[in-house]
Amino acid sequence: MGEPGYTDDFLFGKVMRNPEICKQMIEAILDIKIERIEYPEEQKVIDMTADSKSVRLDVYVKDTKDVIYNIEMQPVKRDNLPKRSRYYQGMIDLNLIEKGDSYKNLNQSYVIFICCFDLFGRNRCKYTFENRCIEEPDIPLEDGTLKIFLNSKGDLSGLNATLRAFLSYINNGTLSENTFITLLDNEIKKARENLEWRREYMTLFMRDQENQELGRAEGRLLNNIALVRKKLAKNLSVEAIADILEENIGTIEQIVNLVHTFPELSDEEILKEMQK
């Protein structure tokens, strides 16, 4: 495993713990000035209930005007990003407002995805979305939300100098005399040399590998459950099914017993029974 690049969400989160870097990045993306960033949180977890889907945010910060900024690094293209941005926005709102509070207490918030690809295919480096009236486009909803998708591979013209330099750095590691890029590059080098962070990164990497292997094993088992059902419908024996699927006879026997005992259960439910 090589050195993590800046587009790695772990390294991105660590570097963004530097409030000055975080502040300057937000200023460049939004073309605004911020007095200072308060309480930077890396990979904030929002978990509203025990049975709900939790959200782990790469960067979650607030400025002195209580504006919330969520910044996500997205090196790999995923078509579900627009709906993910909607879900993130909703979870942030739920996290901000207590039951019984007035909606007017909801903070202004920005959800920003830094992408290494063009999600919308128009060769823009920056796509900004806000809610507006379809019939009267000049009427903004003014719900205090904004979603931005950056594309490091788009047309850099029309952007401020810092954002151009940042996207070039993201895209191919291009260094420049821009003070923000110098600060950012130095911070990345420091992060890579931090032994404690390296150990943490390796631990997370190994855990991800284990989870991927577990997922592959579960996928194979789920596939075998479906195949066992089909073979049983042909009245094949446990031994014959195990031979055809090239699987351990004990595993096949367990599947067969569960299918016979609980014929109403789905393949996924049979899998859960096997994992008890």
C-alpha positions in Angstrom: 0.0 0.0 0.0 1.5 3.4 -1.0 1.2 6.8 0.6 -2.3 8.1 0.9 -3.0 10.9 -1.5 -4.9 14.1 -0.6 -8.0 12.7 -2.2 -8.0 9.9 0.4 -10.8 10.9 2.8 -8.7 9.9 5.8 -5.8 12.3 4.9 -8.3 14.9 3.7 -10.0 14.8 7.2 -6.7 15.1 9.0 -5.4 18.0 7.0 -8.7 19.8 7.3 -8.2 19.8 11.1 -6.0 22.8 10.5 -8.6 25.6 10.9 -6.6 28.1 8.7 -6.5 25.6 5.8 -10.2 24.8 6.3 -11.1 28.5 6.4 -9.1 29.4 3.3 -10.5 26.4 1.3 -14.1 27.5 2.1 -13.3 31.1 1.2 -11.9 29.9 -2.2 -14.8 27.6 -3.0 -17.5 30.1 -2.0 -15.6 33.3 -3.0 -16.3 34.8 0.4 -14.4 36.0 3.5 -14.8 34.3 6.9 -13.6 35.7 10.2 -12.7 32.3 11.5 -13.7 28.7 11.7 -14.9 27.3 15.0 -14.7 23.8 16.3 -13.5 21.9 13.3 -14.7 18.3 13.4 -13.2 15.6 11.2 -15.6 12.8 10.1 -18.4 13.9 12.3 -20.9 11.0 12.8 -24.6 11.9 12.8 -26.6 8.9 14.2 -30.2 10.0 15.0 -31.6 6.6 16.1 -30.3 3.1 16.6 -32.1 1.8 13.5 -31.5 4.7 11.1 -28.7 5.0 8.6 -25.9 7.0 10.2 -23.8 9.6 8.3 -20.1 10.1 8.6 -19.1 13.5 7.4 -15.5 14.1 6.2 -15.4 17.7 7.4 -18.1 19.5 9.5 -17.3 23.0 10.6 -19.1 26.2 11.7 -18.1 29.9 11.3 -18.6 32.8 13.7 -22.0 33.4 12.1 -23.1 29.9 12.9 -23.1 28.9 9.2 -22.5 25.2 8.8 -20.1 23.8 6.2 -19.9 20.1 5.3 -17.1 19.3 2.9 -16.7 15.8 1.3 -13.8 14.4 -0.8 -15.1 12.2 -3.6 -12.4 10.8 -5.8 -14.5 8.0 -7.4 -17.6 8.7 -9.5 -20.9 7.7 -8.0 -24.2 8.5 -9.7 -26.0 8.7 -6.3 -24.2 11.9 -5.2 -27.1 14.2 -5.7 -29.4 12.1 -3.5 -26.6 11.6 -1.0 -26.2 15.4 -0.8 -30.0 15.6 -0.1 -29.6 13.0 2.7 -26.6 14.7 4.2 -28.5 18.0 4.2 -31.5 16.5 5.9 -29.4 14.7 8.6 -27.5 17.9 9.3 -30.8 19.8 9.8 -32.1 17.0 12.1 -28.9 17.2 14.1 -29.2 21.0 14.4 -32.7 21.4 15.6 -34.1 19.9 18.7 -37.7 18.5 19.0 -40.0 21.5 19.5 -37.6 24.1 18.3 -38.7 26.7 15.8 -37.6 26.1 12.2 -36.3 29.6 12.1 -33.4 28.3 14.3 -32.1 26.2 11.5 -28.6 27.3 10.5 -27.6 28.3 7.0 -25.7 25.3 5.6 -23.5 24.3 2.7 -22.9 20.8 1.5 -19.8 20.7 -0.8 -18.5 17.7 -2.7 -14.9 18.0 -4.1 -14.9 15.6 -7.0 -12.2 14.3 -9.3 -14.6 13.9 -12.1 -17.4 15.8 -14.0 -20.7 14.5 -12.4 -22.9 16.6 -14.8 -20.8 16.5 -18.0 -20.8 20.2 -18.8 -17.0 20.7 -18.3 -17.6 23.1 -15.4 -15.3 23.1 -12.4 -18.1 24.3 -10.1 -21.8 23.5 -10.1 -23.9 25.4 -7.5 -27.5 24.4 -6.7 -30.1 26.2 -4.7 -33.9 25.8 -4.5 -35.8 28.1 -6.8 -39.3 28.4 -8.1 -39.7 26.6 -11.4 -42.4 28.9 -12.7 -40.6 32.0 -11.6 -36.8 31.3 -11.5 -36.0 34.7 -10.1 -37.8 33.7 -6.8 -35.3 31.8 -4.5 -36.8 29.6 -1.8 -34.4 31.1 0.7 -34.3 28.0 2.8 -30.7 28.6 3.8 -29.2 25.6 1.9 -26.7 25.4 -0.9 -25.1 22.4 -2.5 -21.9 22.7 -4.5 -20.1 20.0 -6.6 -16.6 20.8 -7.7 -14.9 19.1 -10.6 -11.1 19.1 -10.6 -11.0 18.2 -14.4 -13.2 21.0 -15.8 -12.6 24.4 -17.4 -10.7 26.5 -14.8 -11.6 29.8 -16.5 -13.8 32.2 -14.5 -12.6 30.8 -11.1 -10.7 32.8 -8.5 -6.9 32.2 -8.5 -6.9 30.1 -5.3 -9.7 27.8 -6.4 -7.9 27.3 -9.8 -4.7 26.5 -8.0 -6.5 24.1 -5.6 -8.3 22.2 -8.3 -5.0 21.8 -10.3 -3.3 20.5 -7.1 -6.2 18.0 -6.6 -6.1 16.9 -10.2 -2.4 16.3 -10.7 -0.4 17.6 -7.7 0.6 20.8 -9.4 2.4 23.1 -7.0 2.3 26.9 -7.4 3.3 30.1 -5.7 -0.2 30.4 -4.3 0.1 30.8 -0.5 -2.8 28.5 0.2 -1.3 25.7 -1.9 2.0 26.1 -0.2 0.3 25.9 3.2 -1.8 22.9 2.1 1.2 21.0 0.6 3.3 21.5 3.8 0.4 20.3 5.9 0.0 17.1 3.8 3.7 16.4 4.1 3.4 16.8 7.9 0.3 14.5 8.0 2.1 11.8 6.1 5.1 11.9 8.5 2.8 11.7 11.6 3.5 8.2 13.0 0.3 8.1 15.1 -1.8 9.0 12.0 0.0 6.5 9.9 -0.8 3.8 12.4 -4.4 4.9 12.5 -4.5 4.9 8.7 -3.1 1.4 8.6 -5.6 0.2 11.2 -8.5 1.7 9.2 -7.1 0.3 5.9 -6.9 -3.2 7.4 -10.4 -2.9 8.8 -11.7 -1.9 5.4 -9.9 -4.8 3.8 -11.5 -7.2 6.4 -14.9 -5.7 5.8 -14.5 -6.1 2.1 -13.5 -9.7 2.5 -16.4 -10.3 4.8 -18.7 -8.7 2.3 -17.4 -11.0 -0.5 -17.9 -14.1 1.8 -21.4 -13.0 2.6 -22.2 -12.4 -1.1 -20.9 -15.9 -2.0 -23.0 -17.5 0.8 -26.1 -15.6 -0.3 -25.6 -16.8 -3.8 -25.2 -20.4 -2.6 -28.4 -20.2 -0.6 -30.3 -19.2 -3.8 -28.6 -22.0 -5.7 -29.3 -24.6 -3.0 -33.1 -23.7 -3.3 -32.9 -24.4 -7.0 -31.1 -27.7 -6.6 -33.5 -28.8 -3.9 -36.4 -28.1 -6.3 -34.8 -30.8 -8.5 -34.7 -33.2 -5.6 -30.9 -33.3 -5.5 -29.2 -34.7 -2.4 -27.0 -32.6 0.0 -24.0 -34.5 -1.3 -24.8 -33.8 -4.9 -25.4 -30.1 -4.3 -22.2 -29.7 -2.4 -20.3 -31.4 -5.2 -21.9 -29.2 -7.9 -21.3 -26.0 -6.0 -17.8 -27.2 -4.9 -18.8 -26.2 -1.3 -18.2 -27.7 2.1 -20.9 -30.3 2.8 -21.4 -29.0 6.3 -22.3 -25.5 5.0 -24.7 -27.0 2.4 -26.3 -29.2 5.0 -26.9 -26.1 7.2 -28.5 -24.2 4.4 -30.8 -27.2 3.5 -31.9 -27.6 7.1 -32.7 -24.0 7.4 -34.6 -23.9 4.1 -36.7 -26.9 5.2 -37.3 -25.6 8.7 -38.1 -22.0 7.7 -39.5 -22.2 4.1 -41.1 -18.7 4.5 -37.7 -17.0 5.1 -36.0 -15.1 2.3 -32.4 -15.8 1.3 -31.2 -12.8 3.3 -33.1 -14.0 6.4 -31.6 -17.5 6.0 -28.2 -15.8 5.8 -28.9 -14.0 9.1 -29.9 -17.3 10.7 -26.6 -18.9 9.6 -24.7 -16.0 11.2 -26.3 -16.4 14.6 
